Structure formats: C-alpha cells, structure tokens
Amino acid sequence: MAKVILDLDKKTLKLRHAIVKMIAPQLYYEAVFLQTVFLQIISAIPRPMTLFMKAYFGSKQLVGLEIGVAKGENALSILQELPIRKLFLIDPYIPYVERGQPLSFEETFVKAKERLSKFQQVTFIKKTSEEAVKDVDEPLDFVYIDGNHSYEYVKNDIALYYPLVKLGGVIGGHDYTPYHRTEVVQAVNEFVKKHGKIGFYTVFPDWWIIKKWQKLEGLRKRGKWATLMPII
C-alpha cells in the first residue's frame, strides 16, 4: 500500500504543482522561494557521513571518491571538513531520466569547476560511474554515492566501487530515506544482507558501511559520534 501511495505521489506531482500555481500563484512562488533558501542552507551543512569520517579517520590524509557531483556543493564540504590528499569526482554531466523525470546538467559542470577551482587535489572524471571505475588508479579510503538513485544504478555503484575501498575504509551515500528514496534503501539493504554482519550505519539522510567491521566504542566514549546506530 505504501509503495502504491508513493508511486501515485510521484505521478501527480507536476499536476498538483500546476493546480497550486494556477489558483494561488503568490503562495506557489513563495513556496518555491522558501524551498530554494532551505536547500541552500542544507547544502552548506556537512552531511552525516562526512562528520563520521572526520571523527573516524582523524588527521589521516585521505583518498576519496564521490559519484554524482552536480554543482560540487557536497564535494566542497568534503574538502573543507576532511584532510583530502586526492578526491575523484565522477559525473558524466549528461541528461538522464530518474523516477520518470528528465534531469539536465548542462551548466552544472561549469559551476562545479568554479566552486572547486582552488583545490588542486580534485580530479574530475566526466564519465558514468560504470565507465569511470577503470580510471581510479589507487585504493580508496572512502566512496560517497549520490548519482542516479534508481535501484539498478545504486546496486551497480556499490558492487563496482566496494572492491576499490581499503580494509577499514568507508563506502556510503545519500538519500537513505525509506519513505522517499525506496530504491536506494532496497539496493543498500540487499548488499548488507548479502555480506552478513558488517559495520552498517544510517544517520538521516546518509548511510555508510565500514568495509572491515571495527567496534567504535572508543569514539562513542569520547563523545565524537554518539549517535551511531548499528543496524545489524
């Protein structure tokens, strides 16, 4: 029943927006403005996985990778919060369809390049994640997945990049939200179930896995990451 409701919600979203715009244009434009402001505020806050890695890795120089860069807002946060030696940024910057909606990235690459221009440790790879995996030339301390959120793409990204992560490294991503991004949740849960008892954590809206299970009682006791919730 929940899936039927979510599917109906997705299919009628444009129609509902059009109706509100027609009968209450002022309310519609105010809502759009508030949403834009909200997204700008959220994009400036480091994501949960980034904050976890800040406590987990400490001062270690890191080699990381992000799938789905868009305007580079999260990449900027990663670079500002973590001691990054090298950061691979993978995004083909081509239009694609996700959840039935066409997504275009015609100008976003330029914006990302401008936003990250002062960081010499950044390497852009303008390819799909499936193509780009061959261009990653060293083991990774972490991978952050925020590309196409469709089930098959998330499943494939995890399968392709998990082997590139060092033991003790972290792989995770964005939008682990059971009421919204159900395909992300499905792909992640299947991977965790398949690999047995691994270090799997979720703090809204992120998820992440520690490749080699390590108890983090030390971090908890020091109060550096008291909200960690092991799922299995």
Backbone torsions as a table, in degrees:
resi	resn	phi	psi	omega
1	MET	NA	-43.9	-179.7
2	ALA	-60.6	-40.4	-179.9
3	LYS	-65.7	-38.8	179.0
4	VAL	-62.5	-42.0	179.6
5	ILE	-64.8	-43.5	179.2
6	LEU	-62.9	-42.3	178.9
7	ASP	-62.8	-41.6	179.4
8	LEU	-65.6	-38.7	178.7
9	ASP	-61.6	-43.3	179.4
10	LYS	-64.2	-41.9	-174.3
11	LYS	-71.0	-28.5	-175.9
12	THR	-101.8	3.1	-175.2
13	LEU	-58.7	-50.5	-178.6
14	LYS	-62.2	-40.5	-179.7
15	LEU	-63.8	-44.0	179.9
16	ARG	-64.5	-39.3	176.8
17	HIS	-63.5	-41.9	-179.5
18	ALA	-64.2	-39.2	179.7
19	ILE	-65.3	-46.3	178.9
20	VAL	-62.5	-41.2	-179.7
21	LYS	-62.8	-34.8	-177.6
22	MET	-76.0	-45.0	-173.4
23	ILE	-91.0	-20.5	-179.8
24	ALA	-145.4	68.6	-174.9
25	PRO	-59.2	-39.0	-179.8
26	GLN	-63.0	-44.3	178.0
27	LEU	-61.9	-40.7	-179.2
28	TYR	-62.3	-49.3	-176.6
29	TYR	-69.7	-32.3	174.7
30	GLU	-65.7	-39.3	178.4
31	ALA	-65.5	-41.3	178.1
32	VAL	-62.8	-42.6	179.1
33	PHE	-62.3	-46.1	-180.0
34	LEU	-63.9	-37.8	177.6
35	GLN	-64.1	-41.0	179.0
36	THR	-62.7	-45.0	178.8
37	VAL	-62.5	-43.6	-179.8
38	PHE	-60.2	-45.0	-179.5
39	LEU	-65.0	-35.7	177.7
40	GLN	-65.5	-40.2	178.5
41	ILE	-66.2	-46.3	-179.1
42	ILE	-62.0	-40.3	-176.9
43	SER	-66.4	-20.5	-179.1
44	ALA	-86.5	-8.4	-178.4
45	ILE	-96.2	128.7	177.8
46	PRO	-57.2	140.5	-179.3
47	ARG	-77.1	158.5	-175.9
48	PRO	-54.6	-41.5	-179.3
49	MET	-64.7	-36.9	177.7
50	THR	-63.6	-43.3	179.2
51	LEU	-65.7	-38.4	176.3
52	PHE	-61.1	-48.0	-177.6
53	MET	-63.8	-31.8	177.8
54	LYS	-60.8	-40.5	177.6
55	ALA	-78.7	-37.9	-173.9
56	TYR	-71.8	-46.0	-176.2
57	PHE	-88.6	-23.1	-178.7
58	GLY	65.2	-130.2	-175.9
59	SER	-92.3	5.7	-179.2
60	LYS	-60.5	134.9	175.6
61	GLN	-72.0	126.4	-168.8
62	LEU	-112.7	145.7	168.7
63	VAL	-111.6	117.8	-175.6
64	GLY	-129.8	177.0	-177.1
65	LEU	-151.4	137.3	174.5
66	GLU	-122.0	132.7	174.7
67	ILE	-105.0	121.0	-176.8
68	GLY	92.0	82.7	-171.4
69	VAL	-94.4	-37.4	-177.4
70	ALA	52.0	-122.9	-176.4
71	LYS	-83.4	-0.8	176.2
72	GLY	84.7	14.7	-176.5
73	GLU	-67.9	-45.6	179.1
74	ASN	-72.0	-35.2	176.6
75	ALA	-60.7	-40.5	177.6
76	LEU	-61.4	-42.8	178.7
77	SER	-61.6	-43.3	178.7
78	ILE	-60.4	-45.6	-178.6
79	LEU	-66.3	-32.7	-179.5
80	GLN	-79.2	-29.9	-173.8
81	GLU	-94.7	-26.6	-172.3
82	LEU	-118.4	152.3	176.6
83	PRO	-79.5	84.3	-173.4
84	ILE	-88.7	124.5	172.3
85	ARG	-88.1	-38.1	179.0
86	LYS	-153.5	137.9	179.3
87	LEU	-133.2	112.2	174.4
88	PHE	-80.6	130.6	179.3
89	LEU	-120.1	111.5	-173.4
90	ILE	-107.7	120.5	175.9
91	ASP	-164.5	126.3	-179.0
92	PRO	-75.9	-17.6	-178.1
93	TYR	51.6	47.9	174.9
94	ILE	-126.7	151.8	179.3
95	PRO	-62.4	143.9	174.0
96	TYR	-152.4	170.5	-177.6
97	VAL	-110.0	128.8	177.5
98	GLU	-133.1	127.2	-178.7
99	ARG	54.2	38.1	176.7
100	GLY	79.3	0.0	-177.7
101	GLN	-111.1	131.3	176.4
102	PRO	-73.1	132.8	178.8
103	LEU	-117.2	129.4	-177.1
104	SER	-117.4	140.1	-179.4
105	PHE	-129.8	48.3	-175.2
106	GLU	-67.8	-40.1	-175.7
107	GLU	-108.8	-7.4	-173.0
108	THR	-68.4	-30.8	179.5
109	PHE	-63.3	-42.5	178.7
110	VAL	-61.0	-42.9	-179.8
111	LYS	-65.3	-40.2	179.1
112	ALA	-64.2	-44.1	179.5
113	LYS	-61.2	-41.2	179.3
114	GLU	-66.2	-44.1	-177.1
115	ARG	-63.4	-34.1	-173.8
116	LEU	-107.2	13.3	-171.4
117	SER	-61.2	-27.9	-176.5
118	LYS	-84.7	-3.9	-177.4
119	PHE	-99.4	105.2	-176.8
120	GLN	-72.4	-18.0	-176.7
121	GLN	-83.3	4.4	-178.8
122	VAL	-89.8	135.3	173.7
123	THR	-125.6	109.9	176.9
124	PHE	-80.9	136.5	173.5
125	ILE	-125.5	103.9	-176.6
126	LYS	-85.3	70.9	178.7
127	LYS	-144.5	166.5	171.7
128	THR	-67.8	159.4	-179.9
129	SER	-61.4	-31.4	179.2
130	GLU	-68.2	-38.4	179.1
131	GLU	-77.0	-36.9	-171.9
132	ALA	-73.1	-19.9	-176.4
133	VAL	-57.1	-29.0	179.9
134	LYS	-73.2	-17.3	-177.6
135	ASP	-92.9	-3.4	178.7
136	VAL	-85.0	112.1	-167.9
137	ASP	-104.8	12.2	175.1
138	GLU	-154.4	158.0	-179.3
139	PRO	-62.0	152.2	-173.6
140	LEU	-111.5	141.8	172.8
141	ASP	-81.4	-29.9	178.2
142	PHE	-155.9	155.9	173.7
143	VAL	-132.8	132.3	177.1
144	TYR	-119.1	120.1	-173.7
145	ILE	-104.1	117.9	179.0
146	ASP	-148.9	41.2	-179.1
147	GLY	-93.6	-133.9	176.1
148	ASN	-63.2	124.8	-174.1
149	HIS	-90.2	6.2	176.5
150	SER	-68.3	149.5	-172.7
151	TYR	-51.1	-52.6	-174.6
152	GLU	-63.3	-36.6	-178.9
153	TYR	-70.4	-43.9	178.8
154	VAL	-63.6	-45.1	178.9
155	LYS	-58.7	-44.1	-178.4
156	ASN	-68.5	-40.2	179.1
157	ASP	-61.8	-43.2	179.2
158	ILE	-63.7	-46.0	-177.7
159	ALA	-63.6	-37.7	-177.4
160	LEU	-74.2	-38.5	-170.0
161	TYR	-100.7	-16.4	176.5
162	TYR	-57.4	-42.8	179.3
163	PRO	-64.6	-19.9	-178.8
164	LEU	-84.2	-11.4	-178.2
165	VAL	-83.9	135.2	178.5
166	LYS	-64.6	156.5	171.0
167	LEU	-61.1	133.1	-175.1
168	GLY	87.2	-4.9	177.6
169	GLY	-81.8	180.0	-173.3
170	VAL	-128.9	135.4	170.6
171	ILE	-127.5	136.0	-178.1
172	GLY	-166.5	-161.5	-178.5
173	GLY	-179.5	-167.3	-171.4
174	HIS	-108.2	163.1	171.2
175	ASP	64.9	41.3	169.8
176	TYR	-83.9	79.7	-175.1
177	THR	-128.3	101.8	-174.1
178	PRO	-56.4	-29.0	-177.2
179	TYR	-88.1	-5.1	-174.6
180	HIS	-132.4	-64.6	-177.5
181	ARG	-94.7	68.1	-173.5
182	THR	-65.9	-28.6	-178.8
183	GLU	-72.0	-33.9	174.2
184	VAL	-63.2	-48.1	-179.8
185	VAL	-58.7	-43.9	-179.5
186	GLN	-61.1	-48.2	-177.9
187	ALA	-63.8	-43.4	-179.1
188	VAL	-66.5	-47.1	-178.5
189	ASN	-61.5	-38.3	178.8
190	GLU	-64.3	-41.2	179.4
191	PHE	-64.1	-45.5	-179.7
192	VAL	-62.0	-44.1	-179.9
193	LYS	-62.7	-40.2	-178.8
194	LYS	-65.2	-35.8	-174.1
195	HIS	-96.0	6.5	174.3
196	GLY	73.1	-150.1	-173.5
197	LYS	-80.3	96.7	176.1
198	ILE	-120.2	168.2	-179.2
199	GLY	-77.8	97.4	-176.1
200	PHE	-116.1	127.1	-176.7
201	TYR	-133.9	148.0	171.7
202	THR	-134.8	130.5	168.5
203	VAL	-133.1	116.5	-173.2
204	PHE	-46.8	130.7	0.2
205	PRO	-103.0	23.3	-175.9
206	ASP	-100.6	162.5	170.2
207	TRP	-136.0	153.7	173.3
208	TRP	-160.4	157.9	-178.5
209	ILE	-127.6	134.5	170.4
210	ILE	-90.2	121.6	-171.1
211	LYS	-58.3	-41.4	175.0
212	LYS	-111.8	122.0	-175.7
213	TRP	-56.6	124.1	176.5
214	GLN	-134.7	128.4	176.9
215	LYS	-69.1	137.1	-174.7
216	LEU	-111.9	31.2	-179.1
217	GLU	-58.9	-34.5	-179.9
218	GLY	-60.5	-43.6	178.7
219	LEU	-65.4	-41.2	-179.7
220	ARG	-61.7	-46.4	-177.4
221	LYS	-63.8	-31.7	179.4
222	ARG	-83.0	-3.4	177.2
223	GLY	75.1	16.4	-176.6
224	LYS	-80.3	-25.9	-179.6
225	TRP	-152.7	64.4	-171.7
226	ALA	-71.5	-14.2	-174.6
227	THR	-93.8	5.7	179.6
228	LEU	-59.8	133.0	-178.6
229	MET	-124.5	98.1	176.8
230	PRO	-64.6	131.7	-177.2
231	ILE	-88.9	-35.9	179.7
232	ILE	-130.4	NA	NA
